[in-house]
Amino acid sequence: MTLIRVVRTVAALNLAYFGIEFSVAITIGSVSLFADSIDFLEDASINLLILVALGWSAPRRARLGKALARRAPLFRPAREAAAWRRLLASLRRQSASLKTTP
C-alpha cells in the first residue's frame, strides 16, 4: 500500500469516526464524546493537508509542517469553549428537571 493510499484511508476513517461520535454525542448529550469527535475532525483535516502536501517539494513541505505546528494550539480554546457550553447547557437542563420533579 502506498503512502498516499494510507494517508487517504486514515483521513477517511477519521472523518467517519468523527461523524459517528458527533452524532452519538449530540443524541446522548455527551460533552466528552463531543470533544473527542472534534479531535477526530482535526486529525482528518491534518491528514488531508498531508495528502495535499505529499505532492510538494521538500522545502515547501517543511514550511507546511512549521505552519501546522504553530496552528495546533489555536484549536484548543475553541474545543474547550464548546465543551464548557455543552456542559453548562447539560447542567441547566438537569437543574430544570430537578425543579419540576415532585
N, C-alpha and C positions, 0 to 999 in steps of 0.2 A: 504494500500500500504506500503510495507516495505521500510526502509531507502535505501537499495541498489537499489531498483527499482526507487525510487525518484531521487537519485543521477544519475543513468544511464539515466533516462529520461531528466533530466536537462542538462546533458552533451551532449546528442544527439540534444536537442533543441538549445543549444549554438553553436554547430557545424553547424547546419542547418542555423541558423541566420547569422553565420559568412559567409557561402557560399553565401547566398542571398545578404547580404550587400556588400561583397567584389566584387561580380560580378557587382552589380549596381554601386558601386564606380568606378570600372575600366571603365564601359561603359560610365558614365557621367563625369568622371574625377573629382570626389568629394573627396577632401582631408579629409574632416570631416567624410564622410562615411567610407573612407578607415581606418582612425584611430579608428573609432568605431568598424569596423569589426575585427580589430586586438584585440580589447578588448574582443570581443566575443570568439575569438580563445584562448586567455589567460584564460578566465573563463572556457572554455571547458577543457583545459589542467589541470587546478586545480581540476575540478570535476572528471576527470579521475584519477588523483593522489589520491583523496579522496576515490574513488571507490576501488582502489587497497589497500589503507591503512585500509579500514574497516575490512579486514581480519587479521590485525596485532594486536599485543598486545598493551596495553595502553602505556607503555614506548616507544615503537617503534613509535606509532602514535604521541606522544609528540615530539619526535625528528624530525619527518617529519614536524609537524606544525612549529617548530622553523626554520627549513631549508626553508620552504615556505615563512615565514615572512622575512627572510634575502634576499631571491632572488627576491621578488616582485619589489623592486626599480631597479633591473638590467634591466628590460624590458623597463622602461620609456625612457632612451636615444635612444634606437633603434626605438621606436614608434615615438618619436619626430623627429629624423633624417629622418625617412621615410616620415613623414608628411611634413617636410620642403622641401625635394627633390621633392615631388609631387607638392607642392605649387609653388616652383620655376620653375618647368617644365611647369606648367599651365600658369604662368605669362609670361614665354618666348614665349609660343605658342600665347598668346593673344597679346603680343608686336609685334610678327612677323606678325600676321594677321592685326594689325593696320597699319603697314608699307606698306602692299600691297593693302590696301583699297584706292581707288582714292579719 
